[in-house]
Amino acid sequence: MNVISREAGAEVEIKKSRFIARILRAPATEAAQALVRQIRDERRDASHHAWAWRIGPGAEQARTSDDGEPSGTAGPPILRILTRRELTNVLCVVTRYFGGIKLGAGGLTRAYGDAAKAAVDASRPRPLRWLAAFRVELPHSVLQPFEHYLAKQGIEVVSREFRDIAVLIVRVPVEQEAAFLSFHLGLVSGRHPCQALGREYS
């Protein structure tokens, strides 16, 4: 499965109708519903707000809305794009401003799909990772080599706090967890703890 690296937007114009797509992070259905309401409020003058979401580690939850467009011409094409890119924890809303020229079912299907695809491309999809979070303590004297290791391994630093010792919260891909723990243990000679905080998909 993949997730978006960033929230993004795109616009497609066909026969004077504007299709404005936004792709957003949605870790739960409640968040997705709130985002749909927010976009509706922001663009009250639009003709339609069609959308689709895929949520869950395996995208178990999927839903679409044509929002008044002919059945199957808006929400399902958006969902097909999300499915082809194997995206999850994501919502894509395509807002249409009607230009006065009817596009027909085929034209609508292509327009909504093209707008969604452009937004997905702009979001830079990346693989969904299973991450382990740790609270790490270490003396300032070894902070530089430790942070060099994190950067080299692509390990995310969530926060840093500097007291008598340095305290970092990091998120480590689970496949690197054993190597990370071994490196930290060797660096501090077992004198400073590394506390597991749990695991999550991201």
FENTA-V293734 format. One record per residue. N is the residue number from 1. RES is the residue in one letter. SS is DSSP state (H for helix, E for strand, - for the rest). PSI is psi in degrees with one decimal (999 if undefined). OMEGA is omega in degrees with one decimal (* if undefined). Layout:
BEGIN
n-><N N>
res-><RES RES>
ss-><SS SS>
psi-><PSI PSI>
omega-><OMEGA OMEGA>
END
This chain:
BEGIN
n-><1 2 3 4 5 6 7 8 9 10 11 12 13 14 15 16 17 18 19 20 21 22 23 24 25 26 27 28 29 30 31 32 33 34 35 36 37 38 39 40 41 42 43 44 45 46 47 48 49 50 51 52 53 54 55 56 57 58 59 60 61 62 63 64 65 66 67 68 69 70 71 72 73 74 75 76 77 78 79 80 81 82 83 84 85 86 87 88 89 90 91 92 93 94 95 96 97 98 99 100 101 102 103 104 105 106 107 108 109 110 111 112 113 114 115 116 117 118 119 120 121 122 123 124 125 126 127 128 129 130 131 132 133 134 135 136 137 138 139 140 141 142 143 144 145 146 147 148 149 150 151 152 153 154 155 156 157 158 159 160 161 162 163 164 165 166 167 168 169 170 171 172 173 174 175 176 177 178 179 180 181 182 183 184 185 186 187 188 189 190 191 192 193 194 195 196 197 198 199 200 201 202>
res-><M N V I S R E A G A E V E I K K S R F I A R I L R A P A T E A A Q A L V R Q I R D E R R D A S H H A W A W R I G P G A E Q A R T S D D G E P S G T A G P P I L R I L T R R E L T N V L C V V T R Y F G G I K L G A G G L T R A Y G D A A K A A V D A S R P R P L R W L A A F R V E L P H S V L Q P F E H Y L A K Q G I E V V S R E F R D I A V L I V R V P V E Q E A A F L S F H L G L V S G R H P C Q A L G R E Y S>
ss-><- E E E - - - E E E E E E E - - E E E E E E E E E - - - H H H H H H H H H H H H H H - - - - - E E E E E E E E - - - - - E E E E E - - - - - - - - - H H H H H H H H H H - - E - - E E E E E E E E - - - - - - H H H H H H H H H H H H H H H H H H H - - E E E - - E E E E E E E E E - H H H H H H H H H H H H H H - - E E E E E E E - - - E E E E E E E E H H H H H H H H H H H H H H H - - - - - E E E E E E E E ->
psi-><155.9 158.9 166.0 144.0 -26.9 154.6 142.8 169.5 165.0 158.5 137.2 135.5 126.2 118.8 49.2 -3.8 134.1 132.1 109.0 113.1 140.8 134.2 128.6 153.3 135.9 91.3 -13.2 159.3 -34.7 -40.8 -41.2 -43.9 -41.4 -38.5 -39.2 -45.7 -40.1 -44.7 -39.0 -43.1 -37.5 -31.1 62.3 -22.8 -1.8 158.2 -41.3 152.5 85.9 149.0 165.9 148.5 156.0 124.2 142.6 157.4 -33.2 21.3 41.6 -29.0 117.4 138.4 152.2 162.6 132.1 -15.8 49.9 -12.1 160.9 140.3 127.0 1.7 -7.4 -66.9 -49.8 -40.3 -35.2 -45.1 -37.8 -39.1 -44.8 -37.7 -44.1 -36.1 3.7 43.4 148.2 168.1 47.0 146.4 134.4 122.1 128.3 115.1 130.5 132.1 112.3 130.9 3.0 -7.3 123.1 139.3 -15.9 165.6 -45.6 -41.7 -40.4 -44.6 -45.5 -41.3 -47.3 -40.2 -41.6 -40.5 -43.6 -42.3 -41.8 -40.0 -41.7 -45.3 -39.6 -18.3 -6.7 67.3 146.0 161.1 141.5 130.8 148.0 111.5 144.6 129.0 140.3 145.6 117.2 131.7 139.3 152.5 152.9 -27.3 -23.5 10.0 -42.5 -50.4 -31.3 -46.5 -31.1 -42.4 -45.2 -45.9 -41.3 -35.8 -5.0 30.4 130.1 133.9 115.8 -41.1 157.3 140.4 129.6 113.4 -138.8 -28.9 165.9 137.7 119.7 144.3 124.5 157.0 121.2 127.3 134.7 -29.0 -15.4 2.5 -47.2 -43.0 -38.3 -48.4 -39.0 -41.9 -46.3 -42.5 -43.7 -34.9 -37.6 4.8 32.3 8.2 -10.6 139.1 158.2 104.2 125.1 132.7 -5.7 178.7 152.8 157.4 139.9 999>
omega-><179.3 172.5 178.9 176.3 179.6 174.4 -171.4 178.6 177.9 179.9 176.9 176.6 -179.4 178.5 175.7 172.5 178.1 178.1 -175.4 -176.2 171.6 176.7 -169.5 174.6 178.9 -176.7 -179.4 -178.0 179.0 177.9 179.1 179.2 179.2 179.4 176.8 179.1 -179.9 -179.6 175.3 -179.7 -178.5 -175.9 -178.4 -176.4 -178.8 179.8 -175.9 171.6 177.9 -176.4 172.4 172.8 171.7 -172.4 177.8 -179.4 176.4 -177.6 -177.7 -178.6 179.0 -177.9 179.7 171.5 174.5 179.0 174.3 173.7 177.0 -172.9 175.2 -175.7 -173.1 -178.6 -179.2 175.8 176.5 -179.7 179.5 178.1 179.1 -179.1 179.7 179.6 177.7 -179.1 173.4 -176.8 -173.1 174.3 173.8 177.4 175.4 -179.3 -179.6 168.1 -174.7 -176.9 176.9 179.9 179.9 -176.1 -174.8 -176.3 -178.8 179.5 177.2 -179.8 179.4 -176.9 179.5 178.3 -180.0 179.3 178.3 -179.4 179.8 178.3 178.5 179.3 -179.0 -176.9 178.1 -179.8 177.4 -178.9 171.9 -176.6 174.1 -171.3 174.0 -180.0 179.6 168.5 -171.2 173.1 176.8 179.3 -178.9 -176.7 -178.9 -177.4 -177.3 178.0 178.4 -179.7 174.4 177.9 180.0 -178.9 -179.4 -178.2 -179.3 -179.7 -175.7 171.9 -178.6 -179.6 175.5 176.3 -175.6 175.7 171.1 173.7 176.5 178.0 -179.5 168.1 -177.4 175.8 -171.2 171.9 -171.4 179.5 177.6 -172.0 -177.6 179.9 178.7 -178.7 178.6 179.9 -179.6 -179.6 179.5 -176.8 -176.6 179.1 176.2 -175.3 -178.6 -173.2 172.4 -171.8 176.4 -177.9 -179.9 -177.7 178.6 172.2 177.7 *>
END
